[in-house]
Amino acid sequence: MVVHVESVSTIVPAVPTPQPCTLWLCNFQIQVLGDNYIKQVYYYPAALDHVSSFDSLVASLKDSLSRILVPYYPLAGRPRIAGLDRPILECNDRGIEFVVAFADASFGDWGNSMKQCSIEQELNPAQTAITDPENFPQLKVQVTKFRCGGIALGLVTSHTLLDGSSFFPFLKAWSELHRGFPPPNPPPSFDSSLLKARDPPSVTVPVRDFVAVTPAIAEEMDKAAQDFKPSYHVRAFHMNEQQLAELKHEIASGPFAYGSSPTSFEAVSGLVWKCITEARDFDDSVTNTYIYAVSTKVGRNRWQPPMPSEYCGTSSFTLCLPCAVGDLKNKHVSHAARLFHEDVRNVGQERIQSTIDWMEETLRKGHDIGLNVSPPSTGMGIFSISLHSFPVYEFEFGWGRPAHFSMVLEPWYGNGVVVLLPTPQGGMRERRIVVMLLEEQMKRLLQSELFARFTTLDC
């Protein structure tokens, strides 16, 4: 089965952005500037039943994308770094890459669910690595037609402007505009100065989650990444509403219960952390780190004044939660859940502001900023992407809702990746848990009685 690219074009805003126009980037945005692209695919099984032809579908998508780029004009811009004290985003209307492709396959080749689609890597624009930090689009789009009339909409995003809390409102606005609704009101805001450092910077809370990366360390890390070429296995697991309720009860009645019912995030993440740590079979004395993010847009007293809901830009605060392997392996699952509960509870204004100020000091010294976790080659971290609270199955372009959504995992993520998703049927009441591990570790995870008690292998 092969995907053939028919055309590649550039989509620019329907109304030119007044020039000159630049966007100041906060330290959270600079920290992820130049990271690899994030790949996602939405599958619409009956898209061509709602339009006269595939050509008309493509033309209408290009038109609506061009129009939504008017309020979302920075997505058509490019970063500029050279000769500046700090990077900026030039809103210069250089545009978004739009790929049209055909797949010599039908949805039925994978049982119509598309959960086991073997060509999803080809359903996005090909490039994953950002090789030129001053010349990369913030967004790329690929629409692929299947023989059966189904459509795959692949989206490749940069985290600079589009973390989860910004990407999904953008996709909602685009899909609604495509169906004839007006542009978003209020329009998106790109004022990231809401997350600026104090002057002078003041680090009053120790920074646990990030480390300074000198040029020498960065070169060493790049070489280690190039030399590390393992084979990963990806499996998906389903946790239905009853299993989730039973897991939360298990934690609430466990020896490390913390007086309140665990959130779904605490329960699922605690289970995943414990079971993957057991599957890795490392020495009890070493430290395992769980990497996850919380939004500055939500949470009581997390950020004041509150971030506006229409803010579009990376506003996620990344946390690197450490724990001894022995504690995770040998203690009840309620222990891991409690660690998440306490960690999230301790994320407040001053901790976030101190981290922003520390980043400012680090950048002024000419250093990069990295996460405080061992390199992927050590397998000592778990990188979690939590999309379970986002409406990933509700984006309707006039072809019905997507039958399946896929976060495309690639080797650059490293060993130990977890994606927490809702399900098409159960929505946010259920979980689809996608895991990427080394082959032997995946075999042990599949043999875990605890994991099998609360999940079912999905593919």
N, C-alpha and C positions, 0 to 999 in steps of 0.2 A: 504494500500500500504506500503510495507516494503522494505528497502534496506538491502541486505545481503552482508556482507564483506566476500570475498573469501580468500584474502591473504594480508599480510602486510610485506613489505620488505624494505631494506635500499639501497639507491642508492648512490654510492661514485664516485668521479671523475675517469674517465677512465685512467688518468695518475696521479699517486700519487703526491701530493703536497710536494715539498722538505721541510724537517723538520730540525730544529724547525721553525715555521712560526706563527707570531702573528700580529694582526692588532690593531693599536691604535685607540681608539674611541673618537670622538669629543663630546662636551657637549650636542649637539642636540641628538646624538645617546644615550648617557647615560641617558638623560631625559626620553626617551621612552623605555629604556631597561627593560624588564620584563612586559611591557604592554600586554594586551590580544592580541591574534592573530586576524588578519583581514581575513575574509572569503569572497571568490568570487567564482562564478560558471559561466562557459561558456557552452552553449548548442549547440551541433552540431547534427542536425536532421538526416543527411544521412551519418554519418561517415563510417558505415560498407559497404556502397556501393562502397567505394574506396579501400578496403583492402580485403584480402582473408578470414580473420577470426578475431574475437575479440582477440584471443591469439596473432596473429601476430601484431595487433595494439598495444597491451600492450607491447610486446617485443620490438617493434621499439621505443615506447615512452621511455621505460627504457634506451634503448641504446643511444638515442639522449640526454636524460637528463644527463646521465653519461658523455657524451662528452662535453656538454655545461658547465658542472661543472668544466672542466679544466680551462677555463679562468675565470669562476665565482667561484673559489675555496673557498672563504670565506663563501658562502652559505652552505657549508658542514661542517662548523666549529661550535664551541660552545663557549659561553662567559665564562670568568673566573673572579671571583670577590674576593674570599676569599684570605686574606693575601696580597692584593695589595692596593696601594694608590688610584688607579682608575681602573675600569674594563677594560679588553681587550677582544678581540675575538681571540681565538686559532684556527688557520686554520689547524685543525687536521684530516680532512677527515672522521669525524664520520658519515657524510652522511645525506641524506634527506629521510624522511619517504614517502613510495609509497604504496598506498592502491588500491586494485582492488575490485570492488563491482558490484553487480547486483541489479537492481530495478525491482520489480514486478509491472511494470507500463509502459505505453506508452506515448509518447509526446502528442498523441491525447487526452489523458485523461484531458488535460488542453487546448484543442483547438489548439494544435501545437505551439502556440506562447510562451508557458512556462512562460508567465508573472505572472501567478497565480499558479505556481508550489507549491504545499503544502508540499513537502518533501525536499526542498532545504537545510534545516538544516542537512539532512542526506547525502548530496552529497559532504561533506567535511570530512576530518579526524575529529573525534568526539571532541577531546579536544580543547577548546577555551581558557581557562585560562592557563597562564604560571605559573605553581606552583613551578617549580624548576628553579630559575634564572640562574643556572650554567649548566643546562642540557636540553636545548630545541633547536630543529632544527630551523634554520632561515626560512625554507620552508617545507611545506608538500603538497603532491599531492594525489588526489584521482580520478581515472577514473571509471565511473559507466556506465554499459551497460543497456539500456532499452529494453523491449521486441520488440519495433518497429525497433530496429537497431540504434537508436539515442544514442549519447554519451554525458555525462556530465563530464566536466573536472573541478574539484574543486581544488582550490589553497588556502592554508592557509599560511599567511605570517607574519613575524615579521617586525615591522617598523624600527628596528635597521639598517638594510641594504636596505630595500625595501620600500621606500616611492614611491609615484606615478611616480616621475621623474626617478626612478631607476627600479621599477618593470616592467613597460611596455617595456622599452628597453630590459630587460632580457627576457621577454616573446616573444618579436619579434625575438631576437637572437635564442632562443630555437626553435621556430616554423620554422624559416628559415633553421637552421641546420638540423631539422627533414626532411625538404623537399630537402636536398642535397646541400644547399648553404654553403659557408665556414663560419667559426667563425667570429665574429665581428672584424673589423679592422678600427680604432685602438681598442685594447682590452679594457675591462672595467678597470677603475682606482679606487682603494679603498683608496687613500691617503686623509684621512679626516683631516690631519694637515692643510689643506687649511682653515679650520674653527676653528683653535686653538685660545686660549685666548692670549692676550698680556702678556708680562712678564716685570713688574708686571701688574696685571689686572687694568684696568682704566675704571670706569663707568662714562662716560661724558654725557650720555643721560638717564634720569630716566627710569627705567624698569617698564612698565605698565602690561605686559602680563603674567608674571610668579610670583610666590610667593615661599618663602622657606617653606618646610614642615618638621617640627621637628618630631622625633620619636613618641612623644606623640600625635601630631596632626594626624600623619599617622595612628596610632592605632585607634584613634577616628573616622577617615574617613572610615576605613575598617569595623568597627562595624556598622556605619550608613548604609553602603552599604549592609551589610548582613541583616540588619533589614528591608530594603526597598525592597519589592517584589511586585511591581505593575504589572498590565496587560497593555501592550502596543498594539496599533493598528498601522499597517503599510498600507499606501495607496500610490499609484503612480499616478502621474499626467503628462499629455502630454502638452507641449507648442510648437505649430507648428511655422513655420517661420513667418507667418503673425502675429500671436499673439505676438511673440517676438518683431517684428518691431513696433507693436502698443504700446507695453509696453515701449519701448525705446522712442517713440514719446511722450507718456504721461509724462515721466520723463523729457525729454528735454524741454517740454513746461510748466512744472509745476512751482510752486512758489519758489522752491528751486533749480531750474536748475543752472548748474555751468559752462555754457559757451561752453561746448563741448558735443558732443553726448555721452551718457553713454555707457560704455562697456556692453556686454551681462552679464558679471558677476555682475556688479554693479546693473543692472536693475533687474535681476532675484533674486539676494540676497536681494535687497531692498524690493521687493514684498513679498518674503518668510518671511523676518524678521517682516515686518509690520503685515501680515495676521496671522502668528502664535502668535504674541504678542496679537493681538485682540482676538484670539481664547482662549488664556489662561485666559483672563479676570482678571488680577491682578490689584492691586491698582496702580494708576497713579504715585505714588511717588517712587516706587521701581525701581531698575535698572535691565534691561535685557541685557545679554551679548551674542554677536554673535561670535563664535569661528571658525576661518578659517585659512588657511595657504597660504603663498606665497612662491615661490621657489627662492632660492638664485642663481639659474642657469639662470634665465631670468629677464628682467627688466633693463632699462637703469640706469647705475650707482648704481645698487643694491649691487654689490660685485666686488671689484677689488683686485688682478687680477681676471678676470672672471673665474667662475667655468667651468671646461671642460665638454663638453656634455657627455663624456663617464664616468664621475664620478658616481660611484654606492655607495650609502649610503644616510642616511637621511640628506637632505639639506634643508628641509622645515622650514620656520620661522613661528611659530604659533602666531596668533594675537587674542587678546580678546577685541573686540570692545564693549564698554558699551554705553547704552543710557537709559534715563528714559522711563518707560513704557508709561507715558502720552504723551511724544513727539512722540513715534512711533504710538500710537493709534490715536492721534488727528491731526497729521500733514499729509500732502500729501505724497504719496509714494516717491516723489522726495527727500524728506528730508532724508529718510533712504538710498537711493541710493547715495546721496551726502556724507553721512558719510563714506561709503565704498570708494568713490572716493578720499576723503581727507586722509583717513587712509592708503590706498595703496600708494598714492603719497608720504607719509611721511616715507615710509620704505626705508631707505638708508643704506649705509655702516656703518656709525657711530652708528646708532640705533641697527643694528644687532650685531656689534662688542661689543657694551656696554652690550648687553644682554648676549653674550657669556662670557664676562669678569665677569659679575655679577654671572652667573652660576658657573664659576670657583671658585669664593669666597665662594659661598654657599656650593658647594660640599666639599671644604676644611674644612668647619665647621662641616661636617658630616651630613648635612641636605639633604633631597630629594628635588626635584623641582616639583612643581605643577602648573597647569594653574590658572590664577587669575579669577576664576569663582566660583559661589556657587555650592555646591554638587548637583548631579543629582536629589536628592530627593526634592530639592526646586523648580525644574522646571524653574529656572531663567536664564538658558543658552540655546543656540541653537548650537549644534555641527554640523558643515557643512563639508562635504567631497566633494570636487569639482573635478570631473573627466571629465568634459565636454570638456576639451581641449585635452584629450588623445584618441588615436585611438582604443577604447576598442573592436570594432567589426571587426578589421582587422587582427586578428591573425589566420593564416591559416596553419594548420598542414598537408594539403593535403586532407582534408575532406570537403572543402568549408568553408566559413566564418561562425562564430557562428550566430545562429538565435536570440539568446538572451543572455544578460549578466546580472548577478545579484550580487549586493553587499548584502551579507547576514547580516541583522541587528539583533542584539541580545540585551537582556536586559542590559548588562553591559554598552552599549553606554549611557544609561540614557534617561530621558524624554526630547525630543526635538532634533531629529536627522534629518538632511536633506542631501540627496545625489543628486548631480547635475550631470546628465549624458547626453551624446549625444544619438541619437536614431539610430537604424539600417537603417532606410530609409532616414532620413534627415541629419544624421551625426551631425556635429557641428553647423549646421544651426538651429537645433531644440533642445529641452530639454526634458528629462525625469526626473521628480522631484519626488524622493522617500522620504516620510515623515513618521517618527515614533513619535507618541504622545500618551498620555493617552486617554482613550476612550471618555470622555466627551469633551476634547479639540479637538479631531479629528472630532467629530460631529459638533462642532462650525466652524471648518475650512471648512468642506464640505458645510456649509451654508453661507460662506463668498461670497458676491456678487463681491467684488473686485477680489478675487482669481479666481472665476468662469469666470470672464470677460477675463482673460488672460490664463487660463489653462482648460483642460478637464480631468475629472477623467479617468484614464487608467486602473486601476484594484483596 
